[in-house]
Amino acid sequence: MNCPSCRGHMVEAVFDVAELFNGEPVVFRGVRGLRCSQCGETEISADVALEIEDLLLEGPPAGEERARVYVLHSAA
């Protein structure tokens, strides 16, 4: 499969995904998907996306940690 961004080769990989949910940072570790060997673009399957959605709807996991969020002045 080719990367939709750069047409590089997509390979199976395990990676972390960081997103904002209701304005709060959340991190999913051990996400299985595809990563471009050239540019690093990632893709996940519909099944993995549904699993992530289910986890978000369940609420925070036990042992939840708060993430520090830094905003660069150039991004403001």
Buried (B, 14 or more C-beta within 10 A) or exposed (E): EEBEEEEBEBEEBEBEBEEEEEEEEBEBEEBEBBBBEBEEBBBBEEEBEEBBEEEBEEEEEEEEEEEEEEEEEEEE
